Amino acid sequence: MVCWNHAGAELCSLSSGISAVTSVFVQTGASVQLDIQELPKIQVFIWKKDKSATIVTYLTETNKVLNGISYEKRVKFNIKTFSMTLINATKSDNGLYTAESIEDSNTFFAEYRISVLDAVDDPDLTVYSNQSSGDSCTVNFTCRSNNLTLNSTYNSGSCSPKEVPSVEINDLILKCNEESIICNHSNPVSWKDHRINIKELCVKGAQMEVVENSTLYAQVEGQKMQNLNSDCHTYDTPNQGSVLRSLRLFRQELLFNWIYRHKD
């Protein structure tokens, strides 16, 4: 199968030659143009759906174009190229489209199998635990969308790329690089991804785990949360990334309690 993009639609040829059936994937609400390879020398040219419903009839001698009743405002026909554009595609437009002559209904100048697909939903990338110590960083996470799910672990710069086999032409792919964890959901007409910045997770001494419906707890090990000098002034430690900024109020409360208990 050979695929290419044409006029905003994904086209895939199932075989070679003029009589090849070409699969066309088009997004709901979009338009798709169907072409023929060679202009036939005939008197009456027809585009049909499922070899029965007439969409367009073209009288070559008079340049007259007749649209089928159901397609009155939904198709455009080009009298120079004999191409047809289907406007505002819906699921009811799924089917086989053929270009033929009225003289010989068994000869097809083009055949297309149209599949109208909705755009994919946003994928969800969830981190359920991470731990960073020294040069080592381990992040466990889940990539999911609809009924597709992938679980993986990022460890010090990489993770094993994973892919769920296509389910109803939907693909879910998980991959990592030094900067991001990427969860990608796609089909032949659209794709969306969800990314998480590794640097925000792999903070030295940071640890995170998910408890009770994805509530995140984070803590810093091996370092003081705040320094207290002899004048009882406080100094924040350097900002360690967004994963630690959520602890600011918690640190202040701990400091206040400590000062209160030692004020005498």
PyRosetta script that sets phi, psi and omega in degrees:
from pyrosetta import init, pose_from_sequence

init()
pose = pose_from_sequence("MVCWNHAGAELCSLSSGISAVTSVFVQTGASVQLDIQELPKIQVFIWKKDKSATIVTYLTETNKVLNGISYEKRVKFNIKTFSMTLINATKSDNGLYTAESIEDSNTFFAEYRISVLDAVDDPDLTVYSNQSSGDSCTVNFTCRSNNLTLNSTYNSGSCSPKEVPSVEINDLILKCNEESIICNHSNPVSWKDHRINIKELCVKGAQMEVVENSTLYAQVEGQKMQNLNSDCHTYDTPNQGSVLRSLRLFRQELLFNWIYRHKD")
pose.set_psi(1, 130.9)
pose.set_omega(1, 178.2)
pose.set_phi(2, -113.8)
pose.set_psi(2, 129.6)
pose.set_omega(2, -177.6)
pose.set_phi(3, -119.8)
pose.set_psi(3, 149.7)
pose.set_omega(3, 175.7)
pose.set_phi(4, -155.9)
pose.set_psi(4, 166.7)
pose.set_omega(4, -179.5)
pose.set_phi(5, -102.9)
pose.set_psi(5, 132.8)
pose.set_omega(5, -179.3)
pose.set_phi(6, -143.2)
pose.set_psi(6, 122.1)
pose.set_omega(6, 176.6)
pose.set_phi(7, 53.2)
pose.set_psi(7, 37.6)
pose.set_omega(7, 176.4)
pose.set_phi(8, 84.0)
pose.set_psi(8, 2.0)
pose.set_omega(8, -179.6)
pose.set_phi(9, -116.2)
pose.set_psi(9, 149.4)
pose.set_omega(9, 177.0)
pose.set_phi(10, -88.5)
pose.set_psi(10, 121.2)
pose.set_omega(10, -178.2)
pose.set_phi(11, -112.0)
pose.set_psi(11, 137.7)
pose.set_omega(11, 177.7)
pose.set_phi(12, -135.3)
pose.set_psi(12, 120.8)
pose.set_omega(12, 179.5)
pose.set_phi(13, -89.3)
pose.set_psi(13, 128.4)
pose.set_omega(13, -177.5)
pose.set_phi(14, -88.0)
pose.set_psi(14, -18.2)
pose.set_omega(14, 178.2)
pose.set_phi(15, -158.7)
pose.set_psi(15, 177.1)
pose.set_omega(15, -177.6)
pose.set_phi(16, -100.2)
pose.set_psi(16, 162.2)
pose.set_omega(16, 177.6)
pose.set_phi(17, 100.4)
pose.set_psi(17, 167.0)
pose.set_omega(17, -177.8)
pose.set_phi(18, -62.8)
pose.set_psi(18, -32.9)
pose.set_omega(18, -176.0)
pose.set_phi(19, -84.3)
pose.set_psi(19, 8.2)
pose.set_omega(19, -179.3)
pose.set_phi(20, -62.9)
pose.set_psi(20, 140.0)
pose.set_omega(20, 173.1)
pose.set_phi(21, -88.8)
pose.set_psi(21, 120.7)
pose.set_omega(21, -177.8)
pose.set_phi(22, -103.7)
pose.set_psi(22, 122.4)
pose.set_omega(22, 177.0)
pose.set_phi(23, -80.4)
pose.set_psi(23, 131.3)
pose.set_omega(23, -179.1)
pose.set_phi(24, -122.8)
pose.set_psi(24, 124.9)
pose.set_omega(24, 176.1)
pose.set_phi(25, -107.8)
pose.set_psi(25, 124.7)
pose.set_omega(25, -177.8)
pose.set_phi(26, -132.1)
pose.set_psi(26, 141.3)
pose.set_omega(26, -178.6)
pose.set_phi(27, -76.1)
pose.set_psi(27, 143.1)
pose.set_omega(27, 179.0)
pose.set_phi(28, -53.2)
pose.set_psi(28, 129.1)
pose.set_omega(28, 179.2)
pose.set_phi(29, 91.2)
pose.set_psi(29, -10.3)
pose.set_omega(29, -180.0)
pose.set_phi(30, -89.3)
pose.set_psi(30, 174.6)
pose.set_omega(30, 176.6)
pose.set_phi(31, -109.0)
pose.set_psi(31, 153.9)
pose.set_omega(31, 179.6)
pose.set_phi(32, -138.7)
pose.set_psi(32, 136.1)
pose.set_omega(32, -179.3)
pose.set_phi(33, -104.6)
pose.set_psi(33, 129.3)
pose.set_omega(33, 178.2)
pose.set_phi(34, -109.4)
pose.set_psi(34, 125.9)
pose.set_omega(34, -175.6)
pose.set_phi(35, -113.9)
pose.set_psi(35, 166.2)
pose.set_omega(35, 170.3)
pose.set_phi(36, -119.2)
pose.set_psi(36, 155.2)
pose.set_omega(36, -175.2)
pose.set_phi(37, -79.9)
pose.set_psi(37, -40.1)
pose.set_omega(37, -177.6)
pose.set_phi(38, -131.6)
pose.set_psi(38, 140.9)
pose.set_omega(38, 178.5)
pose.set_phi(39, -77.1)
pose.set_psi(39, 120.9)
pose.set_omega(39, -179.3)
pose.set_phi(40, -80.1)
pose.set_psi(40, 151.2)
pose.set_omega(40, 176.6)
pose.set_phi(41, -98.5)
pose.set_psi(41, 84.0)
pose.set_omega(41, -176.8)
pose.set_phi(42, -136.1)
pose.set_psi(42, 170.2)
pose.set_omega(42, -178.4)
pose.set_phi(43, -90.8)
pose.set_psi(43, -37.3)
pose.set_omega(43, -178.0)
pose.set_phi(44, -130.5)
pose.set_psi(44, 122.0)
pose.set_omega(44, -179.0)
pose.set_phi(45, -112.2)
pose.set_psi(45, 138.5)
pose.set_omega(45, -174.0)
pose.set_phi(46, -134.3)
pose.set_psi(46, 138.1)
pose.set_omega(46, 165.0)
pose.set_phi(47, -104.4)
pose.set_psi(47, 129.5)
pose.set_omega(47, -179.9)
pose.set_phi(48, -126.0)
pose.set_psi(48, 157.8)
pose.set_omega(48, 172.4)
pose.set_phi(49, -112.1)
pose.set_psi(49, 131.9)
pose.set_omega(49, 179.5)
pose.set_phi(50, 52.9)
pose.set_psi(50, 30.3)
pose.set_omega(50, 175.0)
pose.set_phi(51, 60.2)
pose.set_psi(51, 19.9)
pose.set_omega(51, -179.5)
pose.set_phi(52, -137.3)
pose.set_psi(52, -52.4)
pose.set_omega(52, -177.2)
pose.set_phi(53, -78.5)
pose.set_psi(53, 120.5)
pose.set_omega(53, 179.6)
pose.set_phi(54, -80.8)
pose.set_psi(54, 123.8)
pose.set_omega(54, -179.4)
pose.set_phi(55, -94.1)
pose.set_psi(55, -50.8)
pose.set_omega(55, -178.8)
pose.set_phi(56, -138.4)
pose.set_psi(56, 137.1)
pose.set_omega(56, 171.6)
pose.set_phi(57, -121.1)
pose.set_psi(57, 128.6)
pose.set_omega(57, -178.3)
pose.set_phi(58, -120.4)
pose.set_psi(58, 122.7)
pose.set_omega(58, 177.3)
pose.set_phi(59, -94.3)
pose.set_psi(59, 106.2)
pose.set_omega(59, -171.8)
pose.set_phi(60, -65.9)
pose.set_psi(60, -32.6)
pose.set_omega(60, -176.8)
pose.set_phi(61, -71.9)
pose.set_psi(61, -32.1)
pose.set_omega(61, -177.5)
pose.set_phi(62, -109.5)
pose.set_psi(62, -2.7)
pose.set_omega(62, -177.6)
pose.set_phi(63, 58.2)
pose.set_psi(63, 33.0)
pose.set_omega(63, -179.8)
pose.set_phi(64, -95.9)
pose.set_psi(64, 132.6)
pose.set_omega(64, -179.2)
pose.set_phi(65, -113.2)
pose.set_psi(65, 126.9)
pose.set_omega(65, 178.7)
pose.set_phi(66, -118.6)
pose.set_psi(66, 119.1)
pose.set_omega(66, 178.0)
pose.set_phi(67, -91.6)
pose.set_psi(67, 144.4)
pose.set_omega(67, 174.1)
pose.set_phi(68, -63.8)
pose.set_psi(68, 153.3)
pose.set_omega(68, -175.4)
pose.set_phi(69, -55.7)
pose.set_psi(69, -42.1)
pose.set_omega(69, -177.0)
pose.set_phi(70, -74.1)
pose.set_psi(70, -11.6)
pose.set_omega(70, -175.4)
pose.set_phi(71, -120.0)
pose.set_psi(71, 20.6)
pose.set_omega(71, -173.2)
pose.set_phi(72, -52.5)
pose.set_psi(72, -45.1)
pose.set_omega(72, -178.0)
pose.set_phi(73, -115.4)
pose.set_psi(73, 17.7)
pose.set_omega(73, -173.7)
pose.set_phi(74, -116.3)
pose.set_psi(74, -1.7)
pose.set_omega(74, 178.9)
pose.set_phi(75, -133.9)
pose.set_psi(75, 152.0)
pose.set_omega(75, 172.3)
pose.set_phi(76, -125.2)
pose.set_psi(76, 132.5)
pose.set_omega(76, -178.9)
pose.set_phi(77, -115.1)
pose.set_psi(77, 134.5)
pose.set_omega(77, 179.3)
pose.set_phi(78, -100.3)
pose.set_psi(78, 114.3)
pose.set_omega(78, -174.8)
pose.set_phi(79, -73.8)
pose.set_psi(79, -13.1)
pose.set_omega(79, 179.5)
pose.set_phi(80, -87.5)
pose.set_psi(80, -37.5)
pose.set_omega(80, -176.8)
pose.set_phi(81, -108.8)
pose.set_psi(81, -11.1)
pose.set_omega(81, -176.7)
pose.set_phi(82, 67.0)
pose.set_psi(82, 14.4)
pose.set_omega(82, 178.0)
pose.set_phi(83, -79.4)
pose.set_psi(83, 154.8)
pose.set_omega(83, 179.4)
pose.set_phi(84, -126.2)
pose.set_psi(84, 134.8)
pose.set_omega(84, 177.6)
pose.set_phi(85, -111.6)
pose.set_psi(85, 121.7)
pose.set_omega(85, 176.7)
pose.set_phi(86, -93.6)
pose.set_psi(86, 124.5)
pose.set_omega(86, -173.0)
pose.set_phi(87, -100.9)
pose.set_psi(87, 141.3)
pose.set_omega(87, 174.6)
pose.set_phi(88, 54.3)
pose.set_psi(88, 63.0)
pose.set_omega(88, -176.2)
pose.set_phi(89, -63.2)
pose.set_psi(89, 140.0)
pose.set_omega(89, 176.0)
pose.set_phi(90, -127.1)
pose.set_psi(90, 171.3)
pose.set_omega(90, -179.4)
pose.set_phi(91, -61.0)
pose.set_psi(91, -26.5)
pose.set_omega(91, 179.1)
pose.set_phi(92, -69.7)
pose.set_psi(92, -11.5)
pose.set_omega(92, 179.1)
pose.set_phi(93, -86.4)
pose.set_psi(93, -2.8)
pose.set_omega(93, 175.8)
pose.set_phi(94, -58.9)
pose.set_psi(94, 136.2)
pose.set_omega(94, 177.6)
pose.set_phi(95, 154.1)
pose.set_psi(95, -173.1)
pose.set_omega(95, -178.5)
pose.set_phi(96, -98.5)
pose.set_psi(96, 127.5)
pose.set_omega(96, 180.0)
pose.set_phi(97, -114.9)
pose.set_psi(97, 130.7)
pose.set_omega(97, -177.4)
pose.set_phi(98, -128.5)
pose.set_psi(98, 144.9)
pose.set_omega(98, 173.0)
pose.set_phi(99, -107.4)
pose.set_psi(99, 126.0)
pose.set_omega(99, -174.7)
pose.set_phi(100, -150.8)
pose.set_psi(100, 176.3)
pose.set_omega(100, 177.4)
pose.set_phi(101, -109.4)
pose.set_psi(101, 155.3)
pose.set_omega(101, 179.1)
pose.set_phi(102, -73.2)
pose.set_psi(102, -22.0)
pose.set_omega(102, -179.5)
pose.set_phi(103, -73.5)
pose.set_psi(103, -32.4)
pose.set_omega(103, -176.7)
pose.set_phi(104, -142.3)
pose.set_psi(104, 95.8)
pose.set_omega(104, -177.0)
pose.set_phi(105, -75.0)
pose.set_psi(105, -4.1)
pose.set_omega(105, 179.3)
pose.set_phi(106, -95.3)
pose.set_psi(106, -5.3)
pose.set_omega(106, 177.6)
pose.set_phi(107, -106.3)
pose.set_psi(107, 123.6)
pose.set_omega(107, -177.9)
pose.set_phi(108, -111.6)
pose.set_psi(108, 131.1)
pose.set_omega(108, 177.7)
pose.set_phi(109, -87.0)
pose.set_psi(109, -18.1)
pose.set_omega(109, 175.6)
pose.set_phi(110, -165.5)
pose.set_psi(110, 148.2)
pose.set_omega(110, 176.3)
pose.set_phi(111, -138.0)
pose.set_psi(111, 128.8)
pose.set_omega(111, -179.9)
pose.set_phi(112, -129.3)
pose.set_psi(112, 137.6)
pose.set_omega(112, 172.8)
pose.set_phi(113, -107.2)
pose.set_psi(113, 107.1)
pose.set_omega(113, -175.7)
pose.set_phi(114, -92.8)
pose.set_psi(114, 132.8)
pose.set_omega(114, 173.3)
pose.set_phi(115, -125.7)
pose.set_psi(115, 117.9)
pose.set_omega(115, -179.8)
pose.set_phi(116, -93.9)
pose.set_psi(116, 123.7)
pose.set_omega(116, -175.1)
pose.set_phi(117, -122.9)
pose.set_psi(117, 146.1)
pose.set_omega(117, 172.6)
pose.set_phi(118, -77.5)
pose.set_psi(118, 155.6)
pose.set_omega(118, 173.9)
pose.set_phi(119, -65.9)
pose.set_psi(119, 149.6)
pose.set_omega(119, -178.2)
pose.set_phi(120, -70.2)
pose.set_psi(120, 156.9)
pose.set_omega(120, 174.7)
pose.set_phi(121, -78.9)
pose.set_psi(121, 160.4)
pose.set_omega(121, 175.8)
pose.set_phi(122, -65.0)
pose.set_psi(122, 134.2)
pose.set_omega(122, 175.2)
pose.set_phi(123, -78.4)
pose.set_psi(123, 163.4)
pose.set_omega(123, 179.4)
pose.set_phi(124, -122.2)
pose.set_psi(124, 124.5)
pose.set_omega(124, 178.4)
pose.set_phi(125, -113.0)
pose.set_psi(125, 114.5)
pose.set_omega(125, -174.3)
pose.set_phi(126, -118.8)
pose.set_psi(126, 125.4)
pose.set_omega(126, 173.4)
pose.set_phi(127, -90.7)
pose.set_psi(127, 123.0)
pose.set_omega(127, -179.9)
pose.set_phi(128, -109.4)
pose.set_psi(128, -6.9)
pose.set_omega(128, 169.8)
pose.set_phi(129, -169.0)
pose.set_psi(129, 147.0)
pose.set_omega(129, 172.5)
pose.set_phi(130, -152.3)
pose.set_psi(130, 151.2)
pose.set_omega(130, -179.8)
pose.set_phi(131, -146.3)
pose.set_psi(131, 131.3)
pose.set_omega(131, -178.5)
pose.set_phi(132, -128.9)
pose.set_psi(132, 130.0)
pose.set_omega(132, -180.0)
pose.set_phi(133, -150.2)
pose.set_psi(133, 120.5)
pose.set_omega(133, -178.3)
pose.set_phi(134, 63.3)
pose.set_psi(134, -129.1)
pose.set_omega(134, 178.5)
pose.set_phi(135, -91.0)
pose.set_psi(135, 2.7)
pose.set_omega(135, -176.8)
pose.set_phi(136, -100.4)
pose.set_psi(136, 137.4)
pose.set_omega(136, 177.2)
pose.set_phi(137, -142.8)
pose.set_psi(137, 124.9)
pose.set_omega(137, 179.3)
pose.set_phi(138, -123.1)
pose.set_psi(138, 125.8)
pose.set_omega(138, -179.1)
pose.set_phi(139, -127.5)
pose.set_psi(139, 125.8)
pose.set_omega(139, 176.0)
pose.set_phi(140, -104.2)
pose.set_psi(140, 133.3)
pose.set_omega(140, -173.7)
pose.set_phi(141, -152.1)
pose.set_psi(141, 166.0)
pose.set_omega(141, -179.7)
pose.set_phi(142, -129.2)
pose.set_psi(142, 134.6)
pose.set_omega(142, 176.0)
pose.set_phi(143, -113.4)
pose.set_psi(143, 124.6)
pose.set_omega(143, -177.0)
pose.set_phi(144, -147.5)
pose.set_psi(144, 154.8)
pose.set_omega(144, 171.9)
pose.set_phi(145, -161.8)
pose.set_psi(145, 130.5)
pose.set_omega(145, -175.3)
pose.set_phi(146, 53.6)
pose.set_psi(146, -123.0)
pose.set_omega(146, -178.3)
pose.set_phi(147, -98.5)
pose.set_psi(147, 12.7)
pose.set_omega(147, -179.2)
pose.set_phi(148, -102.2)
pose.set_psi(148, 135.8)
pose.set_omega(148, -178.7)
pose.set_phi(149, -142.4)
pose.set_psi(149, 138.5)
pose.set_omega(149, 174.6)
pose.set_phi(150, -132.1)
pose.set_psi(150, 135.8)
pose.set_omega(150, 175.1)
pose.set_phi(151, -116.6)
pose.set_psi(151, 140.4)
pose.set_omega(151, 179.9)
pose.set_phi(152, -156.8)
pose.set_psi(152, 173.3)
pose.set_omega(152, 179.5)
pose.set_phi(153, -131.2)
pose.set_psi(153, 129.0)
pose.set_omega(153, 173.1)
pose.set_phi(154, -92.8)
pose.set_psi(154, 130.9)
pose.set_omega(154, -178.2)
pose.set_phi(155, -138.4)
pose.set_psi(155, 107.4)
pose.set_omega(155, 172.2)
pose.set_phi(156, 49.7)
pose.set_psi(156, 52.8)
pose.set_omega(156, 171.0)
pose.set_phi(157, 109.6)
pose.set_psi(157, -9.5)
pose.set_omega(157, -178.0)
pose.set_phi(158, -157.9)
pose.set_psi(158, 164.5)
pose.set_omega(158, 171.0)
pose.set_phi(159, -147.6)
pose.set_psi(159, 160.5)
pose.set_omega(159, -179.2)
pose.set_phi(160, -75.9)
pose.set_psi(160, 117.9)
pose.set_omega(160, 177.3)
pose.set_phi(161, -58.6)
pose.set_psi(161, 139.0)
pose.set_omega(161, -179.1)
pose.set_phi(162, -133.6)
pose.set_psi(162, 154.9)
pose.set_omega(162, 179.8)
pose.set_phi(163, -148.2)
pose.set_psi(163, 132.8)
pose.set_omega(163, 175.3)
pose.set_phi(164, -85.7)
pose.set_psi(164, 130.2)
pose.set_omega(164, 177.3)
pose.set_phi(165, -54.3)
pose.set_psi(165, 147.1)
pose.set_omega(165, -176.2)
pose.set_phi(166, -53.6)
pose.set_psi(166, 131.4)
pose.set_omega(166, 174.6)
pose.set_phi(167, -121.3)
pose.set_psi(167, 111.3)
pose.set_omega(167, -176.2)
pose.set_phi(168, 54.0)
pose.set_psi(168, 43.9)
pose.set_omega(168, 177.3)
pose.set_phi(169, 68.9)
pose.set_psi(169, 12.6)
pose.set_omega(169, 175.7)
pose.set_phi(170, -99.8)
pose.set_psi(170, 136.3)
pose.set_omega(170, 178.5)
pose.set_phi(171, -119.2)
pose.set_psi(171, 141.3)
pose.set_omega(171, 174.4)
pose.set_phi(172, -123.2)
pose.set_psi(172, 121.9)
pose.set_omega(172, -176.4)
pose.set_phi(173, -125.5)
pose.set_psi(173, 137.2)
pose.set_omega(173, 179.8)
pose.set_phi(174, -122.4)
pose.set_psi(174, 129.3)
pose.set_omega(174, 178.4)
pose.set_phi(175, -150.2)
pose.set_psi(175, 162.5)
pose.set_omega(175, -178.3)
pose.set_phi(176, -135.3)
pose.set_psi(176, 154.6)
pose.set_omega(176, 166.6)
pose.set_phi(177, -138.1)
pose.set_psi(177, -169.8)
pose.set_omega(177, -175.6)
pose.set_phi(178, -70.1)
pose.set_psi(178, -14.8)
pose.set_omega(178, -176.8)
pose.set_phi(179, -110.3)
pose.set_psi(179, -29.7)
pose.set_omega(179, -170.6)
pose.set_phi(180, -143.9)
pose.set_psi(180, 154.4)
pose.set_omega(180, 163.5)
pose.set_phi(181, -102.8)
pose.set_psi(181, 130.8)
pose.set_omega(181, -172.4)
pose.set_phi(182, -125.1)
pose.set_psi(182, 126.8)
pose.set_omega(182, 175.4)
pose.set_phi(183, -113.6)
pose.set_psi(183, 116.1)
pose.set_omega(183, -174.4)
pose.set_phi(184, -117.4)
pose.set_psi(184, 129.5)
pose.set_omega(184, 177.8)
pose.set_phi(185, -118.1)
pose.set_psi(185, 128.3)
pose.set_omega(185, -175.4)
pose.set_phi(186, -148.2)
pose.set_psi(186, 160.8)
pose.set_omega(186, 167.2)
pose.set_phi(187, -142.8)
pose.set_psi(187, -178.6)
pose.set_omega(187, -174.7)
pose.set_phi(188, -62.7)
pose.set_psi(188, -13.1)
pose.set_omega(188, -177.0)
pose.set_phi(189, -115.8)
pose.set_psi(189, -7.1)
pose.set_omega(189, -177.3)
pose.set_phi(190, -161.9)
pose.set_psi(190, 162.5)
pose.set_omega(190, 173.7)
pose.set_phi(191, -152.6)
pose.set_psi(191, 150.4)
pose.set_omega(191, 176.0)
pose.set_phi(192, -143.7)
pose.set_psi(192, 150.0)
pose.set_omega(192, 176.3)
pose.set_phi(193, -137.4)
pose.set_psi(193, 161.6)
pose.set_omega(193, 177.5)
pose.set_phi(194, -126.4)
pose.set_psi(194, 126.1)
pose.set_omega(194, -176.7)
pose.set_phi(195, -119.7)
pose.set_psi(195, 146.8)
pose.set_omega(195, 173.4)
pose.set_phi(196, -125.9)
pose.set_psi(196, 132.4)
pose.set_omega(196, -179.2)
pose.set_phi(197, -74.9)
pose.set_psi(197, 121.6)
pose.set_omega(197, -179.1)
pose.set_phi(198, -63.8)
pose.set_psi(198, -38.7)
pose.set_omega(198, -176.0)
pose.set_phi(199, -61.2)
pose.set_psi(199, -29.6)
pose.set_omega(199, 179.0)
pose.set_phi(200, -75.5)
pose.set_psi(200, -21.1)
pose.set_omega(200, 179.7)
pose.set_phi(201, -94.9)
pose.set_psi(201, -39.1)
pose.set_omega(201, -175.3)
pose.set_phi(202, -89.6)
pose.set_psi(202, 61.0)
pose.set_omega(202, 175.5)
pose.set_phi(203, -89.3)
pose.set_psi(203, 133.4)
pose.set_omega(203, -177.0)
pose.set_phi(204, -55.7)
pose.set_psi(204, 125.2)
pose.set_omega(204, 177.5)
pose.set_phi(205, 81.6)
pose.set_psi(205, 5.3)
pose.set_omega(205, -177.8)
pose.set_phi(206, -90.9)
pose.set_psi(206, 146.5)
pose.set_omega(206, 177.5)
pose.set_phi(207, -142.4)
pose.set_psi(207, 140.2)
pose.set_omega(207, -177.6)
pose.set_phi(208, -142.4)
pose.set_psi(208, 142.8)
pose.set_omega(208, 173.4)
pose.set_phi(209, -146.8)
pose.set_psi(209, 153.2)
pose.set_omega(209, -178.3)
pose.set_phi(210, -98.0)
pose.set_psi(210, 129.3)
pose.set_omega(210, 176.9)
pose.set_phi(211, -137.2)
pose.set_psi(211, 148.3)
pose.set_omega(211, 174.9)
pose.set_phi(212, 49.6)
pose.set_psi(212, 77.9)
pose.set_omega(212, 173.8)
pose.set_phi(213, 59.3)
pose.set_psi(213, 51.0)
pose.set_omega(213, 171.6)
pose.set_phi(214, 70.6)
pose.set_psi(214, 20.6)
pose.set_omega(214, 170.9)
pose.set_phi(215, -74.0)
pose.set_psi(215, 132.5)
pose.set_omega(215, -175.0)
pose.set_phi(216, -101.2)
pose.set_psi(216, 131.8)
pose.set_omega(216, 170.3)
pose.set_phi(217, -110.9)
pose.set_psi(217, 134.8)
pose.set_omega(217, 177.8)
pose.set_phi(218, -131.5)
pose.set_psi(218, 149.6)
pose.set_omega(218, 177.7)
pose.set_phi(219, -148.9)
pose.set_psi(219, 159.3)
pose.set_omega(219, 178.6)
pose.set_phi(220, -115.4)
pose.set_psi(220, 125.6)
pose.set_omega(220, -178.2)
pose.set_phi(221, -108.6)
pose.set_psi(221, 146.2)
pose.set_omega(221, 173.8)
pose.set_phi(222, 77.6)
pose.set_psi(222, 11.6)
pose.set_omega(222, 175.8)
pose.set_phi(223, -147.3)
pose.set_psi(223, 154.0)
pose.set_omega(223, 179.6)
pose.set_phi(224, -77.8)
pose.set_psi(224, 139.5)
pose.set_omega(224, -179.6)
pose.set_phi(225, -72.3)
pose.set_psi(225, -34.4)
pose.set_omega(225, 173.9)
pose.set_phi(226, -148.8)
pose.set_psi(226, 154.0)
pose.set_omega(226, 176.5)
pose.set_phi(227, -103.1)
pose.set_psi(227, 140.1)
pose.set_omega(227, -178.9)
pose.set_phi(228, -119.1)
pose.set_psi(228, 120.7)
pose.set_omega(228, 178.9)
pose.set_phi(229, -95.7)
pose.set_psi(229, -178.4)
pose.set_omega(229, -172.5)
pose.set_phi(230, -67.7)
pose.set_psi(230, -21.0)
pose.set_omega(230, 178.8)
pose.set_phi(231, -90.6)
pose.set_psi(231, 8.2)
pose.set_omega(231, 179.8)
pose.set_phi(232, 64.1)
pose.set_psi(232, 27.1)
pose.set_omega(232, 171.8)
pose.set_phi(233, -89.3)
pose.set_psi(233, 147.4)
pose.set_omega(233, -178.0)
pose.set_phi(234, -110.7)
pose.set_psi(234, 147.0)
pose.set_omega(234, 177.9)
pose.set_phi(235, -131.8)
pose.set_psi(235, 125.3)
pose.set_omega(235, 178.1)
pose.set_phi(236, -70.8)
pose.set_psi(236, 143.1)
pose.set_omega(236, 171.7)
pose.set_phi(237, -70.1)
pose.set_psi(237, 161.7)
pose.set_omega(237, -178.6)
pose.set_phi(238, -56.2)
pose.set_psi(238, 145.1)
pose.set_omega(238, 178.5)
pose.set_phi(239, -60.1)
pose.set_psi(239, 127.5)
pose.set_omega(239, -175.9)
pose.set_phi(240, -104.4)
pose.set_psi(240, 17.8)
pose.set_omega(240, 179.4)
pose.set_phi(241, 108.5)
pose.set_psi(241, 168.9)
pose.set_omega(241, -175.3)
pose.set_phi(242, -63.1)
pose.set_psi(242, -26.4)
pose.set_omega(242, -178.7)
pose.set_phi(243, -68.1)
pose.set_psi(243, -21.0)
pose.set_omega(243, 179.5)
pose.set_phi(244, -101.0)
pose.set_psi(244, -19.9)
pose.set_omega(244, -177.4)
pose.set_phi(245, -61.8)
pose.set_psi(245, -26.6)
pose.set_omega(245, 179.5)
pose.set_phi(246, -68.2)
pose.set_psi(246, -10.7)
pose.set_omega(246, -179.1)
pose.set_phi(247, -91.2)
pose.set_psi(247, -2.5)
pose.set_omega(247, -172.9)
pose.set_phi(248, -57.2)
pose.set_psi(248, -50.6)
pose.set_omega(248, -179.7)
pose.set_phi(249, -63.5)
pose.set_psi(249, -37.1)
pose.set_omega(249, 179.6)
pose.set_phi(250, -64.1)
pose.set_psi(250, -40.2)
pose.set_omega(250, 179.9)
pose.set_phi(251, -65.4)
pose.set_psi(251, -42.2)
pose.set_omega(251, 179.8)
pose.set_phi(252, -61.9)
pose.set_psi(252, -38.5)
pose.set_omega(252, 179.0)
pose.set_phi(253, -66.3)
pose.set_psi(253, -41.1)
pose.set_omega(253, 177.1)
pose.set_phi(254, -61.8)
pose.set_psi(254, -41.7)
pose.set_omega(254, -179.1)
pose.set_phi(255, -64.2)
pose.set_psi(255, -44.1)
pose.set_omega(255, 179.5)
pose.set_phi(256, -59.7)
pose.set_psi(256, -44.1)
pose.set_omega(256, 179.3)
pose.set_phi(257, -63.8)
pose.set_psi(257, -38.1)
pose.set_omega(257, -179.2)
pose.set_phi(258, -66.1)
pose.set_psi(258, -43.9)
pose.set_omega(258, -179.7)
pose.set_phi(259, -63.8)
pose.set_psi(259, -41.2)
pose.set_omega(259, -178.3)
pose.set_phi(260, -62.4)
pose.set_psi(260, -41.3)
pose.set_omega(260, -178.2)
pose.set_phi(261, -72.8)
pose.set_psi(261, -23.6)
pose.set_omega(261, -176.7)
pose.set_phi(262, -110.7)
pose.set_psi(262, 15.6)
pose.set_omega(262, -174.8)
pose.set_phi(263, -69.2)
pose.set_psi(263, -22.1)
pose.set_omega(263, 178.4)
pose.set_phi(264, -93.6)
pose.dump_pdb("model.pdb")
